Amino acid sequence: MGNETADVVVIGGGIIGMATSYYLSKLGLDVVVVEKGEIAGGTSSKCDGNILAIDKEPGFDSQMSLKSQELVTELVKELDEEFEYRAPGSILVCENEEEMVAANAWVEHQKQAGLPFRMLDRNDIKSEWKYMADDIYGGLECATDSTVNPVLFTYALAVTAKRLGVRLKTHTTVTKIRLDANGAVEGVETSSGLIYTKQVVNAAGVWSKHIGQMVGIEVPIEPRKGHILVSSRTKSIGTRKVMEFSYLMSKFGKERKVDEETEKYGVALVFEPTASQNFLIGSSREFVGFQTQINVDVIRCIARRAIRFFPVMKDIPILRSYCGLRPWTPDHLPIVSRVEEVPGFYIAAGHEGDGISLAAITGKVMSELITDQKTTITTDPLRYDRFQKTEV
Ligand SMILES: Cc1cc2nc3c(=O)[nH]c(=O)nc-3n(C[C@H](O)[C@H](O)[C@H](O)COP(=O)(O)OP(=O)(O)OC[C@H]3O[C@@H](n4cnc5c(N)ncnc54)[C@H](O)[C@@H]3O)c2cc1C
């Protein structure tokens, strides 16, 4: 068990760690990924696979998503394996007049920012969605939204990165980060030995806080649990992603007009037809620590919500359900940044419900930061020190 060296050690083999390693390897850097379990064994296999701009605030947030969508179309051609990429667009549907007014304002706002959004009336919805409940008012569409299989996407990045020379150390836990006398990174201690390196990327998702503590910094990322139901393979109810408009309210913690249980578990319909026509039906949003047991009350609540929008769902069997932990930050933006007080220490984490959407842009930008290049997008809103300026 000898000591190794690397230009960069990436901690975490989820979608963010793998995208970062892939882009670093393209620049010719010598990279080691240390993953305590399997590749994609964390949140990146307990999620949906939507690559969305529809739910992003106009401005930096949506521009970053659009750039990532563009990069994913390049990855479809570049990576060695396919990952069920499709780009059918996605829609949000409204339950009442009030939501239609808010949706209209959202669409206008997005269009002014140059994004391909449009309103849909009751007839548009009914002609595309024959199984949608009759009382749905209308909705809106974002034409560029796409979808992938998140596990296959993570593996496609991993396999290609490996071919480019990245060393993947699975079932290996990072236990300590060594700093030199000036407080700069000098190595990473793992359960299978020491790796000398001057640069470390903390891509440990909801566990990033723990990695931050190894270098004496506070990383403000908390786990936000979500449940998903998987339906059996069935007739085609729809071919693209549909969400309820009030999902946006749930995502940003705003007030919604729903029953007590739906509010308590933060349930809002997210309906995703997969390539195999098994629907992923979600989801919930809760702060309950690192606990990932299935809560039957939440499952029931999600199922009720799905039937409210698609009454036909009451006859479709559910195969299984699963839970994942979204890496939440207080301002809903990830941290993609160097940490000034610990030279050589970087963070690429905190993507909450957008890690699949933002993996490509995160990996690209992180590779540019590490090699001191001009970044593809500005990274100011993603800096770690934005939280030091405000109360966390
Ligand atoms: C229900 C649900 C639905 C979602 N739907 C979507 C969606 O449709 N679109 C979207 O964009 N996003 C979605 N997300 C969010 C997305 O899944 C996450 O943002 C993303 O997977 C985070 O990736 P990550 O690489 O940061 O974390 P992870 O995938 O959790 O990877 C971190 C890795 O670090 C490893 N690690 C931790 N500590 C150590 C250590 N000490 N040593 C070595 N390794 C360590 C872990 O084992 C883990 O594999 C959803 C999430 C949930 C829960």
The ligand as an SDF file (V2000), in Angstrom:
LIG
                    3D

 53 58  0  0  0  0  0  0  0  0999 V2000
  -35.9990   12.8860   -5.0380 C   0  0  0  0  0  0  0  0  0  0  0  0
  -34.9520   13.6430   -5.8090 C   0  0  0  0  0  0  0  0  0  0  0  0
  -35.2050   14.0320   -7.1230 C   0  0  0  0  0  0  0  0  0  0  0  0
  -34.2360   14.7480   -7.8370 C   0  0  0  0  0  0  0  0  0  0  0  0
  -34.4790   15.0770   -9.1440 N   0  0  0  0  0  0  0  0  0  0  0  0
  -33.5560   15.7750   -9.8510 C   0  0  0  0  0  0  0  0  0  0  0  0
  -33.7840   16.1150  -11.2090 C   0  0  0  0  0  0  0  0  0  0  0  0
  -34.7820   15.7500  -11.8120 O   0  0  0  0  0  0  0  0  0  0  0  0
  -32.8500   16.8850  -11.8370 N   0  0  0  0  0  0  0  0  0  0  0  0
  -31.7090   17.3060  -11.2050 C   0  0  0  0  0  0  0  0  0  0  0  0
  -30.9370   18.0340  -11.8020 O   0  0  0  0  0  0  0  0  0  0  0  0
  -31.4410   16.9480   -9.9220 N   0  0  0  0  0  0  0  0  0  0  0  0
  -32.3410   16.1920   -9.2330 C   0  0  0  0  0  0  0  0  0  0  0  0
  -32.0930   15.8570   -7.9430 N   0  0  0  0  0  0  0  0  0  0  0  0
  -30.8680   16.3480   -7.3050 C   0  0  0  0  0  0  0  0  0  0  0  0
  -29.6380   15.5280   -7.6800 C   0  0  0  0  0  0  0  0  0  0  0  0
  -29.9220   14.1700   -7.4920 O   0  0  0  0  0  0  0  0  0  0  0  0
  -28.4620   15.9650   -6.7880 C   0  0  0  0  0  0  0  0  0  0  0  0
  -28.3030   17.3610   -6.8330 O   0  0  0  0  0  0  0  0  0  0  0  0
  -27.1620   15.3070   -7.2670 C   0  0  0  0  0  0  0  0  0  0  0  0
  -27.3380   13.9130   -7.4150 O   0  0  0  0  0  0  0  0  0  0  0  0
  -26.0280   15.6080   -6.3070 C   0  0  0  0  0  0  0  0  0  0  0  0
  -24.8840   14.9860   -6.8260 O   0  0  0  0  0  0  0  0  0  0  0  0
  -23.5120   14.9800   -6.0180 P   0  0  0  0  0  0  0  0  0  0  0  0
  -22.5080   14.3650   -6.8860 O   0  0  0  0  0  0  0  0  0  0  0  0
  -23.2700   16.3540   -5.4690 O   0  0  0  0  0  0  0  0  0  0  0  0
  -23.8240   14.0810   -4.7310 O   0  0  0  0  0  0  0  0  0  0  0  0
  -23.8330   12.4430   -4.5720 P   0  0  0  0  0  0  0  0  0  0  0  0
  -24.3990   11.7800   -5.7580 O   0  0  0  0  0  0  0  0  0  0  0  0
  -24.4540   12.1880   -3.2640 O   0  0  0  0  0  0  0  0  0  0  0  0
  -22.2820   12.1350   -4.5410 O   0  0  0  0  0  0  0  0  0  0  0  0
  -21.4720   12.4110   -3.4140 C   0  0  0  0  0  0  0  0  0  0  0  0
  -20.6040   11.1930   -3.1660 C   0  0  0  0  0  0  0  0  0  0  0  0
  -19.6390   11.5060   -2.1610 O   0  0  0  0  0  0  0  0  0  0  0  0
  -19.3190   10.2970   -1.5210 C   0  0  0  0  0  0  0  0  0  0  0  0
  -18.6550   10.5920   -0.2360 N   0  0  0  0  0  0  0  0  0  0  0  0
  -19.1720   11.2420    0.8410 C   0  0  0  0  0  0  0  0  0  0  0  0
  -18.2760   11.3000    1.8360 N   0  0  0  0  0  0  0  0  0  0  0  0
  -17.1630   10.6740    1.3890 C   0  0  0  0  0  0  0  0  0  0  0  0
  -15.8770   10.3760    1.9820 C   0  0  0  0  0  0  0  0  0  0  0  0
  -15.5650   10.7500    3.2340 N   0  0  0  0  0  0  0  0  0  0  0  0
  -14.9790    9.6910    1.2410 N   0  0  0  0  0  0  0  0  0  0  0  0
  -15.2750    9.2860   -0.0390 C   0  0  0  0  0  0  0  0  0  0  0  0
  -16.4600    9.5260   -0.6190 N   0  0  0  0  0  0  0  0  0  0  0  0
  -17.3870   10.2140    0.0730 C   0  0  0  0  0  0  0  0  0  0  0  0
  -20.6860    9.6320   -1.3580 C   0  0  0  0  0  0  0  0  0  0  0  0
  -20.5780    8.2310   -1.1280 O   0  0  0  0  0  0  0  0  0  0  0  0
  -21.3800    9.9910   -2.6650 C   0  0  0  0  0  0  0  0  0  0  0  0
  -21.3360    8.9490   -3.6240 O   0  0  0  0  0  0  0  0  0  0  0  0
  -33.0200   15.1150   -7.2080 C   0  0  0  0  0  0  0  0  0  0  0  0
  -32.7500   14.6850   -5.9040 C   0  0  0  0  0  0  0  0  0  0  0  0
  -33.7050   13.9480   -5.2070 C   0  0  0  0  0  0  0  0  0  0  0  0
  -33.3890   13.4920   -3.8130 C   0  0  0  0  0  0  0  0  0  0  0  0
  1  2  1  0
  2  3  1  0
  2 52  2  0
  3  4  2  0
  4  5  1  0
  4 50  1  0
  5  6  2  0
  6  7  1  0
  6 13  1  0
  7  8  2  0
  7  9  1  0
  9 10  1  0
 10 11  2  0
 10 12  1  0
 12 13  2  0
 13 14  1  0
 14 15  1  0
 14 50  1  0
 15 16  1  0
 16 17  1  0
 16 18  1  0
 18 19  1  0
 18 20  1  0
 20 21  1  0
 20 22  1  0
 22 23  1  0
 23 24  1  0
 24 25  2  0
 24 26  1  0
 24 27  1  0
 27 28  1  0
 28 29  2  0
 28 30  1  0
 28 31  1  0
 31 32  1  0
 32 33  1  0
 33 34  1  0
 33 48  1  0
 34 35  1  0
 35 36  1  0
 35 46  1  0
 36 37  1  0
 36 45  1  0
 37 38  2  0
 38 39  1  0
 39 40  1  0
 39 45  2  0
 40 41  1  0
 40 42  2  0
 42 43  1  0
 43 44  2  0
 44 45  1  0
 46 47  1  0
 46 48  1  0
 48 49  1  0
 50 51  2  0
 51 52  1  0
 52 53  1  0
M  END
$$$$
